[in-house]
Amino acid sequence: MAHILVLAEISRHGHVADSARGLLALASRLGDPIAVVATREPLADDLIARLGSLGATQVYQAQSEQADTALVAPQVEALAAAVATLNPAAVLLSHSFDGREAAARLAVRTGSGVLVDAIDVRTEDGRIIASGSVYGGNYLVDSTTTGMPIITVRPGAIDESAPAASAQVISETVTVDAAKAGMIDSYNDAPEVSVRPELLGAKKVVSGGRGFGSKENFAMVEELADALGAAVGASRAAVDAGYSPQTTQVGQTGVSVSPDLYIALGISGAIQHRAGMQTAKTIVAINKDADAPIFDVADFGIVGDVFTIVPQLIETIKSRSA
Ligand SMILES: Cc1cc2nc3c(=O)[nH]c(=O)nc-3n(C[C@H](O)[C@H](O)[C@H](O)COP(=O)(O)OP(=O)(O)OC[C@H]3O[C@@H](n4cnc5c(N)ncnc54)[C@H](O)[C@@H]3O)c2cc1C
């Protein structure tokens, strides 16, 4: 069976990124899923077991002295070494900041093509095809490359999980050229400011737009998100007006999300916003303008005032979960 490599992103505190589940699920569809990890120390048993539980049949641990101090380069060296050893049919990475950079650099190293922001991957006539959502989510495009494709996958786009496996470990030592890598001098952990799910990869997202009129009113979006256990998103107009931080912007120049549920409140649904949310599985829109373009992509729409409807929604959800 063809080997399919997955770059498993591991946090500084030893947590496997949520993206690993979907990536390993896709890899198991295409062949034999192998997780590649760049690490300074040998991986702890529980981390290997975790990757196995997500479907990795093998864990390729590439150790380097600079794994904690160089930016992205250790992951690229790990993948390049794994490609040379295992001759995989494809490499899958998250469409995260690090994943995108690693994909591009690996492609240069291996002379491969990169397929970005895939929302699905399949095999057809022996070729690996990546599907992407383009032009504001209005078209689905299938892409392929000659040789070994390197594919970045949109976080949250893949629902399934691979069957659990008992992962075998392959160990390798790699060298990172510190002169060519961006180096980390020190870490400054950002204090935990929110217990809400992270927007990228969240299963539920509640987003607000300019329709809220002020930062104070936008608190209603956050309240509904909290009642649902959802992440908070915003349109660019809401971000530009200072209602919500830039990190919450959904769309072409913000974050692309593929949650199970996306609730758009007081958002018109400009093409640049839809580009970042149209692949959500279920879209609910509330807008007082019946002709707002957001209703073109909504599965459920309510024409009405957010200030009337959202408080009722919050009350109903809270009373049901009480
Ligand atoms: C290059 C470029 C990149 C861009 N990137 C992005 C991006 O990444 N993300 C993004 O979102 N936008 C982006 N934009 C901006 C985009 O074109 C829109 O301007 C923006 O999405 C509009 O935000 P909005 O829907 O909140 O505001 P508006 O378009 O002003 O819509 C507000 C909506 O709220 C409704 N409303 C008002 N009051 C109420 C109420 N009381 N109850 C219910 N409904 C109400 C109105 O009917 C209206 O539909 C980009 C634009 C450009 C040119």
PDBQT file of the ligand as one rigid body, heavy atoms in Angstrom, charges set to zero:
ROOT
HETATM    1  C1  LIG A 401      -9.968  42.829  -1.078  1.00  0.00    +0.000 C 
HETATM    2  C2  LIG A 401     -11.094  42.720  -0.097  1.00  0.00    +0.000 A 
HETATM    3  C3  LIG A 401     -11.010  41.731   0.874  1.00  0.00    +0.000 A 
HETATM    4  C4  LIG A 401     -12.066  41.586   1.790  1.00  0.00    +0.000 A 
HETATM    5  N1  LIG A 401     -11.968  40.593   2.740  1.00  0.00    +0.000 NA
HETATM    6  C5  LIG A 401     -13.024  40.393   3.553  1.00  0.00    +0.000 A 
HETATM    7  C6  LIG A 401     -13.020  39.319   4.493  1.00  0.00    +0.000 A 
HETATM    8  O1  LIG A 401     -12.041  38.580   4.640  1.00  0.00    +0.000 OA
HETATM    9  N2  LIG A 401     -14.120  39.158   5.273  1.00  0.00    +0.000 N 
HETATM   10  C7  LIG A 401     -15.217  39.954   5.176  1.00  0.00    +0.000 A 
HETATM   11  O2  LIG A 401     -16.178  39.733   5.928  1.00  0.00    +0.000 OA
HETATM   12  N3  LIG A 401     -15.228  40.970   4.316  1.00  0.00    +0.000 NA
HETATM   13  C8  LIG A 401     -14.166  41.231   3.527  1.00  0.00    +0.000 A 
HETATM   14  N4  LIG A 401     -14.201  42.282   2.671  1.00  0.00    +0.000 N 
HETATM   15  C9  LIG A 401     -15.280  43.270   2.819  1.00  0.00    +0.000 C 
HETATM   16  C10 LIG A 401     -16.583  42.866   2.154  1.00  0.00    +0.000 C 
HETATM   17  O3  LIG A 401     -16.599  43.264   0.805  1.00  0.00    +0.000 OA
HETATM   18  C11 LIG A 401     -17.772  43.517   2.876  1.00  0.00    +0.000 C 
HETATM   19  O4  LIG A 401     -17.588  44.913   2.865  1.00  0.00    +0.000 OA
HETATM   20  C12 LIG A 401     -17.958  43.058   4.321  1.00  0.00    +0.000 C 
HETATM   21  O5  LIG A 401     -17.977  41.649   4.378  1.00  0.00    +0.000 OA
HETATM   22  C13 LIG A 401     -19.283  43.622   4.837  1.00  0.00    +0.000 C 
HETATM   23  O6  LIG A 401     -19.434  43.269   6.181  1.00  0.00    +0.000 OA
HETATM   24  P1  LIG A 401     -20.898  43.204   6.805  1.00  0.00    +0.000 P 
HETATM   25  O7  LIG A 401     -21.703  42.204   6.065  1.00  0.00    +0.000 OA
HETATM   26  O8  LIG A 401     -20.743  43.055   8.266  1.00  0.00    +0.000 OA
HETATM   27  O9  LIG A 401     -21.412  44.690   6.577  1.00  0.00    +0.000 OA
HETATM   28  P2  LIG A 401     -22.535  45.250   5.603  1.00  0.00    +0.000 P 
HETATM   29  O10 LIG A 401     -22.272  44.878   4.199  1.00  0.00    +0.000 OA
HETATM   30  O11 LIG A 401     -22.688  46.686   5.930  1.00  0.00    +0.000 OA
HETATM   31  O12 LIG A 401     -23.844  44.472   6.032  1.00  0.00    +0.000 OA
HETATM   32  C14 LIG A 401     -24.487  44.611   7.251  1.00  0.00    +0.000 C 
HETATM   33  C15 LIG A 401     -25.738  43.770   7.182  1.00  0.00    +0.000 C 
HETATM   34  O13 LIG A 401     -26.391  43.825   8.426  1.00  0.00    +0.000 OA
HETATM   35  C16 LIG A 401     -27.793  43.881   8.181  1.00  0.00    +0.000 C 
HETATM   36  N5  LIG A 401     -28.384  44.503   9.365  1.00  0.00    +0.000 N 
HETATM   37  C17 LIG A 401     -28.233  45.781   9.785  1.00  0.00    +0.000 A 
HETATM   38  N6  LIG A 401     -28.883  45.972  10.954  1.00  0.00    +0.000 NA
HETATM   39  C18 LIG A 401     -29.481  44.787  11.246  1.00  0.00    +0.000 A 
HETATM   40  C19 LIG A 401     -30.301  44.335  12.318  1.00  0.00    +0.000 A 
HETATM   41  N7  LIG A 401     -30.636  45.155  13.327  1.00  0.00    +0.000 N 
HETATM   42  N8  LIG A 401     -30.737  43.065  12.293  1.00  0.00    +0.000 NA
HETATM   43  C20 LIG A 401     -30.423  42.231  11.262  1.00  0.00    +0.000 A 
HETATM   44  N9  LIG A 401     -29.649  42.604  10.238  1.00  0.00    +0.000 NA
HETATM   45  C21 LIG A 401     -29.175  43.862  10.229  1.00  0.00    +0.000 A 
HETATM   46  C22 LIG A 401     -27.953  44.681   6.906  1.00  0.00    +0.000 C 
HETATM   47  O14 LIG A 401     -29.176  44.366   6.269  1.00  0.00    +0.000 OA
HETATM   48  C23 LIG A 401     -26.733  44.218   6.117  1.00  0.00    +0.000 C 
HETATM   49  O15 LIG A 401     -27.055  43.125   5.272  1.00  0.00    +0.000 OA
HETATM   50  C24 LIG A 401     -13.167  42.445   1.746  1.00  0.00    +0.000 A 
HETATM   51  C25 LIG A 401     -13.225  43.434   0.758  1.00  0.00    +0.000 A 
HETATM   52  C26 LIG A 401     -12.217  43.573  -0.143  1.00  0.00    +0.000 A 
HETATM   53  C27 LIG A 401     -12.313  44.611  -1.212  1.00  0.00    +0.000 C 
ENDROOT
TORSDOF 0
